[in-house]
């Protein structure tokens, strides 16, 4: 899961202030078919629990969840 974690952190670092929705994050890192979107979701949960990323938004169609690096944080790879 470390390789997926690193890919996700790099994608989020490039995501800018708007962050990335989970489906956008999955598309950014799932060039390889063995990385299922389900693994992206589980890795998001782990990264949030570790304080490495944060989730913003309300989880609705109008204001979906987006994932971000915490302000001022550079990903630790």
N, CA, C and O atoms as a Tripos MOL2 file, in Angstrom:
@<TRIPOS>MOLECULE
protein
  308   307    77     0     0
PROTEIN
NO_CHARGES

@<TRIPOS>ATOM
      1 N           0.8280   -1.1950    0.0000 N.3       1 UNK1
      2 CA          0.0000    0.0000    0.0000 C.3       1 UNK1
      3 C           0.8700    1.2550    0.0000 C.2       1 UNK1
      4 O           0.3680    2.3450   -0.2770 O.2       1 UNK1
      5 N           2.1390    1.1300    0.2980 N.am      2 UNK2
      6 CA          3.0140    2.3000    0.3440 C.3       2 UNK2
      7 C           3.1180    2.9630   -1.0200 C.2       2 UNK2
      8 O           3.0720    4.1900   -1.1040 O.2       2 UNK2
      9 N           3.2580    2.1860   -2.0930 N.am      3 UNK3
     10 CA          3.3620    2.7740   -3.4290 C.3       3 UNK3
     11 C           2.0930    3.5480   -3.7670 C.2       3 UNK3
     12 O           2.1680    4.6470   -4.3160 O.2       3 UNK3
     13 N           0.9370    2.9890   -3.4470 N.am      4 UNK4
     14 CA         -0.3270    3.6740   -3.6990 C.3       4 UNK4
     15 C          -0.4080    4.9460   -2.8600 C.2       4 UNK4
     16 O          -0.8330    5.9920   -3.3510 O.2       4 UNK4
     17 N          -0.0080    4.8580   -1.6190 N.am      5 UNK5
     18 CA          0.0060    6.0250   -0.7240 C.3       5 UNK5
     19 C           0.8380    7.1440   -1.3380 C.2       5 UNK5
     20 O           0.4020    8.2940   -1.3910 O.2       5 UNK5
     21 N           2.0380    6.8000   -1.8020 N.am      6 UNK6
     22 CA          2.9320    7.7960   -2.3880 C.3       6 UNK6
     23 C           2.3280    8.4180   -3.6430 C.2       6 UNK6
     24 O           2.3950    9.6340   -3.8240 O.2       6 UNK6
     25 N           1.7380    7.5940   -4.5110 N.am      7 UNK7
     26 CA          1.0950    8.1060   -5.7200 C.3       7 UNK7
     27 C          -0.0310    9.0730   -5.3700 C.2       7 UNK7
     28 O          -0.1900   10.1120   -6.0100 O.2       7 UNK7
     29 N          -0.8030    8.7230   -4.3580 N.am      8 UNK8
     30 CA         -1.9250    9.5660   -3.9490 C.3       8 UNK8
     31 C          -1.4370   10.8960   -3.3800 C.2       8 UNK8
     32 O          -2.0120   11.9420   -3.6810 O.2       8 UNK8
     33 N          -0.3990   10.8690   -2.5730 N.am      9 UNK9
     34 CA          0.1330   12.1080   -1.9950 C.3       9 UNK9
     35 C           0.6910   13.0310   -3.0730 C.2       9 UNK9
     36 O           0.5240   14.2480   -2.9990 O.2       9 UNK9
     37 N           1.3540   12.4540   -4.0740 N.am     10 UNK10
     38 CA          1.8730   13.2650   -5.1790 C.3      10 UNK10
     39 C           0.7140   13.8730   -5.9620 C.2      10 UNK10
     40 O           0.7560   15.0520   -6.3140 O.2      10 UNK10
     41 N          -0.3190   13.0810   -6.2370 N.am     11 UNK11
     42 CA         -1.4880   13.5960   -6.9620 C.3      11 UNK11
     43 C          -2.1490   14.7260   -6.1820 C.2      11 UNK11
     44 O          -2.5570   15.7280   -6.7700 O.2      11 UNK11
     45 N          -2.2560   14.5740   -4.8720 N.am     12 UNK12
     46 CA         -2.8680   15.6230   -4.0530 C.3      12 UNK12
     47 C          -1.9970   16.8760   -4.0020 C.2      12 UNK12
     48 O          -2.5160   17.9910   -3.9530 O.2      12 UNK12
     49 N          -0.6800   16.6970   -4.0140 N.am     13 UNK13
     50 CA          0.2190   17.8540   -4.0320 C.3      13 UNK13
     51 C           0.0240   18.6530   -5.3170 C.2      13 UNK13
     52 O           0.1800   19.8740   -5.3260 O.2      13 UNK13
     53 N          -0.3170   17.9570   -6.4010 N.am     14 UNK14
     54 CA         -0.5650   18.6180   -7.6830 C.3      14 UNK14
     55 C          -2.0130   19.0670   -7.8290 C.2      14 UNK14
     56 O          -2.3590   19.7320   -8.8050 O.2      14 UNK14
     57 N          -2.8640   18.7090   -6.8650 N.am     15 UNK15
     58 CA         -4.2980   18.9850   -6.9630 C.3      15 UNK15
     59 C          -4.6910   20.4260   -6.7310 C.2      15 UNK15
     60 O          -5.8190   20.8190   -7.0280 O.2      15 UNK15
     61 N          -3.7890   21.2050   -6.2100 N.am     16 UNK16
     62 CA         -4.0820   22.6140   -5.9880 C.3      16 UNK16
     63 C          -5.0630   22.8380   -4.8570 C.2      16 UNK16
     64 O          -5.3600   21.9310   -4.0800 O.2      16 UNK16
     65 N          -5.5620   24.0640   -4.7790 N.am     17 UNK17
     66 CA         -6.4320   24.4470   -3.6680 C.3      17 UNK17
     67 C          -7.7990   23.7900   -3.7250 C.2      17 UNK17
     68 O          -8.4860   23.7160   -2.7060 O.2      17 UNK17
     69 N          -8.2100   23.3110   -4.8910 N.am     18 UNK18
     70 CA         -9.5250   22.6820   -5.0080 C.3      18 UNK18
     71 C          -9.5070   21.2230   -4.5760 C.2      18 UNK18
     72 O         -10.5630   20.6280   -4.3600 O.2      18 UNK18
     73 N          -8.3240   20.6430   -4.4480 N.am     19 UNK19
     74 CA         -8.2260   19.2530   -4.0470 C.3      19 UNK19
     75 C          -8.7530   18.3270   -5.1250 C.2      19 UNK19
     76 O          -8.9990   18.7510   -6.2540 O.2      19 UNK19
     77 N          -8.9260   17.0700   -4.7770 N.am     20 UNK20
     78 CA         -9.4270   16.0660   -5.7070 C.3      20 UNK20
     79 C         -10.5310   15.2670   -5.0480 C.2      20 UNK20
     80 O         -10.4450   14.9140   -3.8720 O.2      20 UNK20
     81 N         -11.5820   14.9830   -5.8280 N.am     21 UNK21
     82 CA        -12.6080   14.0520   -5.3590 C.3      21 UNK21
     83 C         -12.0050   12.6520   -5.4050 C.2      21 UNK21
     84 O         -10.9950   12.4260   -6.0700 O.2      21 UNK21
     85 N         -12.6230   11.7270   -4.7030 N.am     22 UNK22
     86 CA        -12.0860   10.3660   -4.6590 C.3      22 UNK22
     87 C         -12.0100    9.7570   -6.0570 C.2      22 UNK22
     88 O         -11.0370    9.0710   -6.3700 O.2      22 UNK22
     89 N         -13.0150    9.9910   -6.9060 N.am     23 UNK23
     90 CA        -12.9790    9.4390   -8.2610 C.3      23 UNK23
     91 C         -11.8540   10.0630   -9.0870 C.2      23 UNK23
     92 O         -11.2400    9.3790   -9.9060 O.2      23 UNK23
     93 N         -11.5790   11.3470   -8.8830 N.am     24 UNK24
     94 CA        -10.4720   11.9990   -9.5790 C.3      24 UNK24
     95 C          -9.1370   11.4620   -9.0850 C.2      24 UNK24
     96 O          -8.2080   11.2610   -9.8680 O.2      24 UNK24
     97 N          -9.0510   11.2360   -7.8030 N.am     25 UNK25
     98 CA         -7.8360   10.6800   -7.2150 C.3      25 UNK25
     99 C          -7.5880    9.2710   -7.7500 C.2      25 UNK25
    100 O          -6.4590    8.9190   -8.0930 O.2      25 UNK25
    101 N          -8.6490    8.4710   -7.8170 N.am     26 UNK26
    102 CA         -8.5270    7.1140   -8.3560 C.3      26 UNK26
    103 C          -8.0670    7.1610   -9.8110 C.2      26 UNK26
    104 O          -7.1970    6.3850  -10.2080 O.2      26 UNK26
    105 N          -8.6410    8.0600  -10.6080 N.am     27 UNK27
    106 CA         -8.2460    8.1750  -12.0130 C.3      27 UNK27
    107 C          -6.7840    8.6020  -12.1430 C.2      27 UNK27
    108 O          -6.0870    8.1720  -13.0620 O.2      27 UNK27
    109 N          -6.3250    9.4420  -11.2260 N.am     28 UNK28
    110 CA         -4.9440    9.9280  -11.2750 C.3      28 UNK28
    111 C          -3.9290    8.8430  -10.9450 C.2      28 UNK28
    112 O          -2.8020    8.8860  -11.4370 O.2      28 UNK28
    113 N          -4.3070    7.8780  -10.1270 N.am     29 UNK29
    114 CA         -3.3340    6.8710   -9.6740 C.3      29 UNK29
    115 C          -3.6180    5.4680  -10.1830 C.2      29 UNK29
    116 O          -2.8140    4.5630   -9.9600 O.2      29 UNK29
    117 N          -4.7270    5.2670  -10.8530 N.am     30 UNK30
    118 CA         -5.1200    3.9140  -11.2610 C.3      30 UNK30
    119 C          -4.7590    3.5980  -12.7000 C.2      30 UNK30
    120 O          -5.5500    2.9800  -13.4120 O.2      30 UNK30
    121 N          -3.5840    4.0100  -13.1390 N.am     31 UNK31
    122 CA         -3.1310    3.6410  -14.4750 C.3      31 UNK31
    123 C          -2.9520    2.1330  -14.5540 C.2      31 UNK31
    124 O          -3.0390    1.5390  -15.6280 O.2      31 UNK31
    125 N          -2.7050    1.5380  -13.4270 N.am     32 UNK32
    126 CA         -2.5200    0.0960  -13.3430 C.3      32 UNK32
    127 C          -3.8350   -0.5610  -12.9310 C.2      32 UNK32
    128 O          -4.4200   -0.1710  -11.9210 O.2      32 UNK32
    129 N          -4.3130   -1.5520  -13.6930 N.am     33 UNK33
    130 CA         -5.6140   -2.1620  -13.3860 C.3      33 UNK33
    131 C          -5.6770   -2.8770  -12.0440 C.2      33 UNK33
    132 O          -6.7700   -3.1120  -11.5290 O.2      33 UNK33
    133 N          -4.5320   -3.2280  -11.4650 N.am     34 UNK34
    134 CA         -4.5890   -3.9200  -10.1670 C.3      34 UNK34
    135 C          -4.8810   -2.9740   -9.0070 C.2      34 UNK34
    136 O          -5.1340   -3.4280   -7.8910 O.2      34 UNK34
    137 N          -4.8490   -1.6760   -9.2520 N.am     35 UNK35
    138 CA         -5.1990   -0.7130   -8.2070 C.3      35 UNK35
    139 C          -6.6740   -0.3780   -8.3540 C.2      35 UNK35
    140 O          -7.0540    0.4440   -9.1890 O.2      35 UNK35
    141 N          -7.4890   -1.0090   -7.5530 N.am     36 UNK36
    142 CA         -8.9330   -0.8090   -7.6220 C.3      36 UNK36
    143 C          -9.3200    0.4700   -6.8870 C.2      36 UNK36
    144 O          -8.6720    0.8430   -5.9090 O.2      36 UNK36
    145 N         -10.3740    1.1440   -7.3520 N.am     37 UNK37
    146 CA        -10.8570    2.3320   -6.6380 C.3      37 UNK37
    147 C         -11.1420    2.0530   -5.1650 C.2      37 UNK37
    148 O         -11.0260    2.9530   -4.3330 O.2      37 UNK37
    149 N         -11.5100    0.8260   -4.8370 N.am     38 UNK38
    150 CA        -11.7680    0.4380   -3.4430 C.3      38 UNK38
    151 C         -10.5020    0.6100   -2.6050 C.2      38 UNK38
    152 O         -10.5730    1.0180   -1.4450 O.2      38 UNK38
    153 N          -9.3540    0.3020   -3.1860 N.am     39 UNK39
    154 CA         -8.0820    0.4860   -2.4720 C.3      39 UNK39
    155 C          -7.7780    1.9600   -2.2670 C.2      39 UNK39
    156 O          -7.2040    2.3430   -1.2490 O.2      39 UNK39
    157 N          -8.1630    2.7900   -3.2350 N.am     40 UNK40
    158 CA         -7.9720    4.2360   -3.0950 C.3      40 UNK40
    159 C          -8.7860    4.7370   -1.9140 C.2      40 UNK40
    160 O          -8.2980    5.5290   -1.1070 O.2      40 UNK40
    161 N         -10.0270    4.2740   -1.8120 N.am     41 UNK41
    162 CA        -10.8980    4.6830   -0.7070 C.3      41 UNK41
    163 C         -10.3020    4.2770    0.6370 C.2      41 UNK41
    164 O         -10.2680    5.0790    1.5710 O.2      41 UNK41
    165 N          -9.8370    3.0470    0.7360 N.am     42 UNK42
    166 CA         -9.2420    2.5650    1.9880 C.3      42 UNK42
    167 C          -7.9760    3.3510    2.3280 C.2      42 UNK42
    168 O          -7.7220    3.6470    3.4960 O.2      42 UNK42
    169 N          -7.1910    3.6840    1.3180 N.am     43 UNK43
    170 CA         -5.9670    4.4420    1.5560 C.3      43 UNK43
    171 C          -6.2880    5.8710    1.9810 C.2      43 UNK43
    172 O          -5.5840    6.4410    2.8150 O.2      43 UNK43
    173 N          -7.3520    6.4610    1.4140 N.am     44 UNK44
    174 CA         -7.7900    7.7910    1.8610 C.3      44 UNK44
    175 C          -8.1170    7.7600    3.3480 C.2      44 UNK44
    176 O          -7.7120    8.6510    4.0960 O.2      44 UNK44
    177 N          -8.8430    6.7430    3.7730 N.am     45 UNK45
    178 CA         -9.2120    6.6220    5.1890 C.3      45 UNK45
    179 C          -7.9690    6.5160    6.0670 C.2      45 UNK45
    180 O          -7.8960    7.1490    7.1210 O.2      45 UNK45
    181 N          -6.9880    5.7150    5.6350 N.am     46 UNK46
    182 CA         -5.7550    5.5460    6.4060 C.3      46 UNK46
    183 C          -4.9750    6.8600    6.4780 C.2      46 UNK46
    184 O          -4.4760    7.2320    7.5400 O.2      46 UNK46
    185 N          -4.8720    7.5600    5.3440 N.am     47 UNK47
    186 CA         -4.1360    8.8220    5.3190 C.3      47 UNK47
    187 C          -4.8150    9.8860    6.1750 C.2      47 UNK47
    188 O          -4.1400   10.6980    6.8080 O.2      47 UNK47
    189 N          -6.1450    9.8840    6.1970 N.am     48 UNK48
    190 CA         -6.8600   10.8310    7.0690 C.3      48 UNK48
    191 C          -6.6190   10.4840    8.5310 C.2      48 UNK48
    192 O          -6.3890   11.3740    9.3490 O.2      48 UNK48
    193 N          -6.6680    9.2000    8.8640 N.am     49 UNK49
    194 CA         -6.4460    8.7750   10.2520 C.3      49 UNK49
    195 C          -5.0450    9.1530   10.7280 C.2      49 UNK49
    196 O          -4.8440    9.4520   11.9050 O.2      49 UNK49
    197 N          -4.0720    9.1380    9.8030 N.am     50 UNK50
    198 CA         -2.6880    9.4930   10.1420 C.3      50 UNK50
    199 C          -2.4360   10.9970   10.0940 C.2      50 UNK50
    200 O          -1.3400   11.4490   10.4270 O.2      50 UNK50
    201 N          -3.4380   11.7750    9.6850 N.am     51 UNK51
    202 CA         -3.2750   13.2230    9.5910 C.3      51 UNK51
    203 C          -2.4880   13.6850    8.3800 C.2      51 UNK51
    204 O          -2.0630   14.8390    8.3190 O.2      51 UNK51
    205 N          -2.2880   12.7900    7.4090 N.am     52 UNK52
    206 CA         -1.5030   13.1480    6.2270 C.3      52 UNK52
    207 C          -2.3240   13.8700    5.1670 C.2      52 UNK52
    208 O          -1.7720   14.6170    4.3600 O.2      52 UNK52
    209 N          -3.6450   13.6550    5.1620 N.am     53 UNK53
    210 CA         -4.5360   14.3800    4.2620 C.3      53 UNK53
    211 C          -5.7750   14.7750    5.0510 C.2      53 UNK53
    212 O          -6.0120   14.2860    6.1560 O.2      53 UNK53
    213 N          -6.5550   15.6650    4.4660 N.am     54 UNK54
    214 CA         -7.8260   16.0360    5.1000 C.3      54 UNK54
    215 C          -8.9280   15.9870    4.0510 C.2      54 UNK54
    216 O          -8.6850   16.1500    2.8560 O.2      54 UNK54
    217 N         -10.1350   15.7600    4.5300 N.am     55 UNK55
    218 CA        -11.3050   15.7230    3.6580 C.3      55 UNK55
    219 C         -12.1460   16.9550    3.9440 C.2      55 UNK55
    220 O         -12.4180   17.2870    5.0970 O.2      55 UNK55
    221 N         -12.5500   17.6220    2.8820 N.am     56 UNK56
    222 CA        -13.4110   18.7980    2.9950 C.3      56 UNK56
    223 C         -14.6860   18.5420    2.2000 C.2      56 UNK56
    224 O         -14.7450   17.6280    1.3780 O.2      56 UNK56
    225 N         -15.6920   19.3490    2.4520 N.am     57 UNK57
    226 CA        -16.9460   19.2240    1.7270 C.3      57 UNK57
    227 C         -18.0070   18.5500    2.5720 C.2      57 UNK57
    228 O         -17.7930   18.2530    3.7480 O.2      57 UNK57
    229 N         -19.1540   18.3140    1.9560 N.am     58 UNK58
    230 CA        -20.2900   17.7480    2.6740 C.3      58 UNK58
    231 C         -20.6790   16.3570    2.1970 C.2      58 UNK58
    232 O         -21.5480   15.7230    2.7950 O.2      58 UNK58
    233 N         -20.0570   15.8770    1.1390 N.am     59 UNK59
    234 CA        -20.3980   14.5550    0.6290 C.3      59 UNK59
    235 C         -21.6980   14.5290   -0.1580 C.2      59 UNK59
    236 O         -22.3040   13.4710   -0.3250 O.2      59 UNK59
    237 N         -22.1310   15.6930   -0.6450 N.am     60 UNK60
    238 CA        -23.3460   15.7780   -1.4540 C.3      60 UNK60
    239 C         -22.9530   16.0180   -2.9110 C.2      60 UNK60
    240 O         -21.7930   16.3020   -3.2110 O.2      60 UNK60
    241 N         -23.9340   15.9010   -3.8170 N.am     61 UNK61
    242 CA        -23.6480   16.1930   -5.2270 C.3      61 UNK61
    243 C         -23.2290   17.6400   -5.4190 C.2      61 UNK61
    244 O         -22.3610   17.9360   -6.2400 O.2      61 UNK61
    245 N         -23.8400   18.5360   -4.6670 N.am     62 UNK62
    246 CA        -23.5220   19.9530   -4.8020 C.3      62 UNK62
    247 C         -22.1680   20.3050   -4.1900 C.2      62 UNK62
    248 O         -21.4260   21.1210   -4.7370 O.2      62 UNK62
    249 N         -21.8540   19.6900   -3.0600 N.am     63 UNK63
    250 CA        -20.5950   19.9680   -2.3530 C.3      63 UNK63
    251 C         -19.9420   18.6240   -2.0020 C.2      63 UNK63
    252 O         -20.0010   18.1740   -0.8570 O.2      63 UNK63
    253 N         -19.3120   17.9850   -3.0150 N.am     64 UNK64
    254 CA        -18.7340   16.6620   -2.7620 C.3      64 UNK64
    255 C         -17.5140   16.7440   -1.8490 C.2      64 UNK64
    256 O         -16.8990   17.7990   -1.6900 O.2      64 UNK64
    257 N         -17.1830   15.5940   -1.2560 N.am     65 UNK65
    258 CA        -15.9400   15.5230   -0.4970 C.3      65 UNK65
    259 C         -14.7790   15.7310   -1.4600 C.2      65 UNK65
    260 O         -14.7860   15.2220   -2.5810 O.2      65 UNK65
    261 N         -13.7890   16.4800   -1.0120 N.am     66 UNK66
    262 CA        -12.5250   16.5970   -1.7340 C.3      66 UNK66
    263 C         -11.4050   16.3440   -0.7340 C.2      66 UNK66
    264 O         -11.5390   16.6160    0.4600 O.2      66 UNK66
    265 N         -10.3170   15.8260   -1.2410 N.am     67 UNK67
    266 CA         -9.1740   15.4870   -0.3950 C.3      67 UNK67
    267 C          -8.0440   16.4580   -0.6820 C.2      67 UNK67
    268 O          -7.8140   16.8520   -1.8260 O.2      67 UNK67
    269 N          -7.3440   16.8360    0.3820 N.am     68 UNK68
    270 CA         -6.2960   17.8560    0.3120 C.3      68 UNK68
    271 C          -5.1540   17.4770    1.2430 C.2      68 UNK68
    272 O          -5.3340   16.7520    2.2220 O.2      68 UNK68
    273 N          -3.9710   17.9910    0.9090 N.am     69 UNK69
    274 CA         -2.8900   17.9680    1.8890 C.3      69 UNK69
    275 C          -3.2060   19.0750    2.8850 C.2      69 UNK69
    276 O          -3.7170   20.1200    2.4840 O.2      69 UNK69
    277 N          -2.9230   18.8820    4.1550 N.am     70 UNK70
    278 CA         -3.1230   19.9710    5.1090 C.3      70 UNK70
    279 C          -2.2890   21.1870    4.6850 C.2      70 UNK70
    280 O          -1.2090   21.0400    4.1120 O.2      70 UNK70
    281 N          -2.8000   22.3790    4.9720 N.am     71 UNK71
    282 CA         -2.1050   23.6030    4.5750 C.3      71 UNK71
    283 C          -0.6650   23.6190    5.0630 C.2      71 UNK71
    284 O          -0.3740   23.2800    6.2100 O.2      71 UNK71
    285 N           0.2240   24.0170    4.1710 N.am     72 UNK72
    286 CA          1.6270   24.1410    4.5140 C.3      72 UNK72
    287 C           2.3760   22.8250    4.6070 C.2      72 UNK72
    288 O           3.5540   22.8070    4.9650 O.2      72 UNK72
    289 N           1.7180   21.7380    4.2930 N.am     73 UNK73
    290 CA          2.3630   20.4310    4.4270 C.3      73 UNK73
    291 C           2.8320   19.9280    3.0690 C.2      73 UNK73
    292 O           2.0950   19.9660    2.0840 O.2      73 UNK73
    293 N           4.0490   19.4640    3.0410 N.am     74 UNK74
    294 CA          4.6130   18.8250    1.8660 C.3      74 UNK74
    295 C           4.5360   17.3300    2.1210 C.2      74 UNK74
    296 O           4.8580   16.8780    3.2200 O.2      74 UNK74
    297 N           4.1100   16.5390    1.1130 N.am     75 UNK75
    298 CA          3.9830   15.1030    1.3730 C.3      75 UNK75
    299 C           5.3050   14.4720    1.7790 C.2      75 UNK75
    300 O           6.3620   14.7890    1.2330 O.2      75 UNK75
    301 N           5.2210   13.5870    2.7330 N.am     76 UNK76
    302 CA          6.3730   12.8270    3.2310 C.3      76 UNK76
    303 C           6.3900   11.5090    2.4750 C.2      76 UNK76
    304 O           5.5780   10.6250    2.7460 O.2      76 UNK76
    305 N           7.3250   11.3710    1.5120 N.am     77 UNK77
    306 CA          7.3760   10.1600    0.6830 C.3      77 UNK77
    307 C           8.4570    9.2170    1.1230 C.2      77 UNK77
    308 O           8.6290    8.1530    0.5270 O.2      77 UNK77
@<TRIPOS>BOND
     1     1     2 1
     2     2     3 1
     3     3     4 2
     4     3     5 am
     5     5     6 1
     6     6     7 1
     7     7     8 2
     8     7     9 am
     9     9    10 1
    10    10    11 1
    11    11    12 2
    12    11    13 am
    13    13    14 1
    14    14    15 1
    15    15    16 2
    16    15    17 am
    17    17    18 1
    18    18    19 1
    19    19    20 2
    20    19    21 am
    21    21    22 1
    22    22    23 1
    23    23    24 2
    24    23    25 am
    25    25    26 1
    26    26    27 1
    27    27    28 2
    28    27    29 am
    29    29    30 1
    30    30    31 1
    31    31    32 2
    32    31    33 am
    33    33    34 1
    34    34    35 1
    35    35    36 2
    36    35    37 am
    37    37    38 1
    38    38    39 1
    39    39    40 2
    40    39    41 am
    41    41    42 1
    42    42    43 1
    43    43    44 2
    44    43    45 am
    45    45    46 1
    46    46    47 1
    47    47    48 2
    48    47    49 am
    49    49    50 1
    50    50    51 1
    51    51    52 2
    52    51    53 am
    53    53    54 1
    54    54    55 1
    55    55    56 2
    56    55    57 am
    57    57    58 1
    58    58    59 1
    59    59    60 2
    60    59    61 am
    61    61    62 1
    62    62    63 1
    63    63    64 2
    64    63    65 am
    65    65    66 1
    66    66    67 1
    67    67    68 2
    68    67    69 am
    69    69    70 1
    70    70    71 1
    71    71    72 2
    72    71    73 am
    73    73    74 1
    74    74    75 1
    75    75    76 2
    76    75    77 am
    77    77    78 1
    78    78    79 1
    79    79    80 2
    80    79    81 am
    81    81    82 1
    82    82    83 1
    83    83    84 2
    84    83    85 am
    85    85    86 1
    86    86    87 1
    87    87    88 2
    88    87    89 am
    89    89    90 1
    90    90    91 1
    91    91    92 2
    92    91    93 am
    93    93    94 1
    94    94    95 1
    95    95    96 2
    96    95    97 am
    97    97    98 1
    98    98    99 1
    99    99   100 2
   100    99   101 am
   101   101   102 1
   102   102   103 1
   103   103   104 2
   104   103   105 am
   105   105   106 1
   106   106   107 1
   107   107   108 2
   108   107   109 am
   109   109   110 1
   110   110   111 1
   111   111   112 2
   112   111   113 am
   113   113   114 1
   114   114   115 1
   115   115   116 2
   116   115   117 am
   117   117   118 1
   118   118   119 1
   119   119   120 2
   120   119   121 am
   121   121   122 1
   122   122   123 1
   123   123   124 2
   124   123   125 am
   125   125   126 1
   126   126   127 1
   127   127   128 2
   128   127   129 am
   129   129   130 1
   130   130   131 1
   131   131   132 2
   132   131   133 am
   133   133   134 1
   134   134   135 1
   135   135   136 2
   136   135   137 am
   137   137   138 1
   138   138   139 1
   139   139   140 2
   140   139   141 am
   141   141   142 1
   142   142   143 1
   143   143   144 2
   144   143   145 am
   145   145   146 1
   146   146   147 1
   147   147   148 2
   148   147   149 am
   149   149   150 1
   150   150   151 1
   151   151   152 2
   152   151   153 am
   153   153   154 1
   154   154   155 1
   155   155   156 2
   156   155   157 am
   157   157   158 1
   158   158   159 1
   159   159   160 2
   160   159   161 am
   161   161   162 1
   162   162   163 1
   163   163   164 2
   164   163   165 am
   165   165   166 1
   166   166   167 1
   167   167   168 2
   168   167   169 am
   169   169   170 1
   170   170   171 1
   171   171   172 2
   172   171   173 am
   173   173   174 1
   174   174   175 1
   175   175   176 2
   176   175   177 am
   177   177   178 1
   178   178   179 1
   179   179   180 2
   180   179   181 am
   181   181   182 1
   182   182   183 1
   183   183   184 2
   184   183   185 am
   185   185   186 1
   186   186   187 1
   187   187   188 2
   188   187   189 am
   189   189   190 1
   190   190   191 1
   191   191   192 2
   192   191   193 am
   193   193   194 1
   194   194   195 1
   195   195   196 2
   196   195   197 am
   197   197   198 1
   198   198   199 1
   199   199   200 2
   200   199   201 am
   201   201   202 1
   202   202   203 1
   203   203   204 2
   204   203   205 am
   205   205   206 1
   206   206   207 1
   207   207   208 2
   208   207   209 am
   209   209   210 1
   210   210   211 1
   211   211   212 2
   212   211   213 am
   213   213   214 1
   214   214   215 1
   215   215   216 2
   216   215   217 am
   217   217   218 1
   218   218   219 1
   219   219   220 2
   220   219   221 am
   221   221   222 1
   222   222   223 1
   223   223   224 2
   224   223   225 am
   225   225   226 1
   226   226   227 1
   227   227   228 2
   228   227   229 am
   229   229   230 1
   230   230   231 1
   231   231   232 2
   232   231   233 am
   233   233   234 1
   234   234   235 1
   235   235   236 2
   236   235   237 am
   237   237   238 1
   238   238   239 1
   239   239   240 2
   240   239   241 am
   241   241   242 1
   242   242   243 1
   243   243   244 2
   244   243   245 am
   245   245   246 1
   246   246   247 1
   247   247   248 2
   248   247   249 am
   249   249   250 1
   250   250   251 1
   251   251   252 2
   252   251   253 am
   253   253   254 1
   254   254   255 1
   255   255   256 2
   256   255   257 am
   257   257   258 1
   258   258   259 1
   259   259   260 2
   260   259   261 am
   261   261   262 1
   262   262   263 1
   263   263   264 2
   264   263   265 am
   265   265   266 1
   266   266   267 1
   267   267   268 2
   268   267   269 am
   269   269   270 1
   270   270   271 1
   271   271   272 2
   272   271   273 am
   273   273   274 1
   274   274   275 1
   275   275   276 2
   276   275   277 am
   277   277   278 1
   278   278   279 1
   279   279   280 2
   280   279   281 am
   281   281   282 1
   282   282   283 1
   283   283   284 2
   284   283   285 am
   285   285   286 1
   286   286   287 1
   287   287   288 2
   288   287   289 am
   289   289   290 1
   290   290   291 1
   291   291   292 2
   292   291   293 am
   293   293   294 1
   294   294   295 1
   295   295   296 2
   296   295   297 am
   297   297   298 1
   298   298   299 1
   299   299   300 2
   300   299   301 am
   301   301   302 1
   302   302   303 1
   303   303   304 2
   304   303   305 am
   305   305   306 1
   306   306   307 1
   307   307   308 2
@<TRIPOS>SUBSTRUCTURE
     1 UNK1         2 RESIDUE 1 A UNK
     2 UNK2         6 RESIDUE 1 A UNK
     3 UNK3        10 RESIDUE 1 A UNK
     4 UNK4        14 RESIDUE 1 A UNK
     5 UNK5        18 RESIDUE 1 A UNK
     6 UNK6        22 RESIDUE 1 A UNK
     7 UNK7        26 RESIDUE 1 A UNK
     8 UNK8        30 RESIDUE 1 A UNK
     9 UNK9        34 RESIDUE 1 A UNK
    10 UNK10       38 RESIDUE 1 A UNK
    11 UNK11       42 RESIDUE 1 A UNK
    12 UNK12       46 RESIDUE 1 A UNK
    13 UNK13       50 RESIDUE 1 A UNK
    14 UNK14       54 RESIDUE 1 A UNK
    15 UNK15       58 RESIDUE 1 A UNK
    16 UNK16       62 RESIDUE 1 A UNK
    17 UNK17       66 RESIDUE 1 A UNK
    18 UNK18       70 RESIDUE 1 A UNK
    19 UNK19       74 RESIDUE 1 A UNK
    20 UNK20       78 RESIDUE 1 A UNK
    21 UNK21       82 RESIDUE 1 A UNK
    22 UNK22       86 RESIDUE 1 A UNK
    23 UNK23       90 RESIDUE 1 A UNK
    24 UNK24       94 RESIDUE 1 A UNK
    25 UNK25       98 RESIDUE 1 A UNK
    26 UNK26      102 RESIDUE 1 A UNK
    27 UNK27      106 RESIDUE 1 A UNK
    28 UNK28      110 RESIDUE 1 A UNK
    29 UNK29      114 RESIDUE 1 A UNK
    30 UNK30      118 RESIDUE 1 A UNK
    31 UNK31      122 RESIDUE 1 A UNK
    32 UNK32      126 RESIDUE 1 A UNK
    33 UNK33      130 RESIDUE 1 A UNK
    34 UNK34      134 RESIDUE 1 A UNK
    35 UNK35      138 RESIDUE 1 A UNK
    36 UNK36      142 RESIDUE 1 A UNK
    37 UNK37      146 RESIDUE 1 A UNK
    38 UNK38      150 RESIDUE 1 A UNK
    39 UNK39      154 RESIDUE 1 A UNK
    40 UNK40      158 RESIDUE 1 A UNK
    41 UNK41      162 RESIDUE 1 A UNK
    42 UNK42      166 RESIDUE 1 A UNK
    43 UNK43      170 RESIDUE 1 A UNK
    44 UNK44      174 RESIDUE 1 A UNK
    45 UNK45      178 RESIDUE 1 A UNK
    46 UNK46      182 RESIDUE 1 A UNK
    47 UNK47      186 RESIDUE 1 A UNK
    48 UNK48      190 RESIDUE 1 A UNK
    49 UNK49      194 RESIDUE 1 A UNK
    50 UNK50      198 RESIDUE 1 A UNK
    51 UNK51      202 RESIDUE 1 A UNK
    52 UNK52      206 RESIDUE 1 A UNK
    53 UNK53      210 RESIDUE 1 A UNK
    54 UNK54      214 RESIDUE 1 A UNK
    55 UNK55      218 RESIDUE 1 A UNK
    56 UNK56      222 RESIDUE 1 A UNK
    57 UNK57      226 RESIDUE 1 A UNK
    58 UNK58      230 RESIDUE 1 A UNK
    59 UNK59      234 RESIDUE 1 A UNK
    60 UNK60      238 RESIDUE 1 A UNK
    61 UNK61      242 RESIDUE 1 A UNK
    62 UNK62      246 RESIDUE 1 A UNK
    63 UNK63      250 RESIDUE 1 A UNK
    64 UNK64      254 RESIDUE 1 A UNK
    65 UNK65      258 RESIDUE 1 A UNK
    66 UNK66      262 RESIDUE 1 A UNK
    67 UNK67      266 RESIDUE 1 A UNK
    68 UNK68      270 RESIDUE 1 A UNK
    69 UNK69      274 RESIDUE 1 A UNK
    70 UNK70      278 RESIDUE 1 A UNK
    71 UNK71      282 RESIDUE 1 A UNK
    72 UNK72      286 RESIDUE 1 A UNK
    73 UNK73      290 RESIDUE 1 A UNK
    74 UNK74      294 RESIDUE 1 A UNK
    75 UNK75      298 RESIDUE 1 A UNK
    76 UNK76      302 RESIDUE 1 A UNK
    77 UNK77      306 RESIDUE 1 A UNK
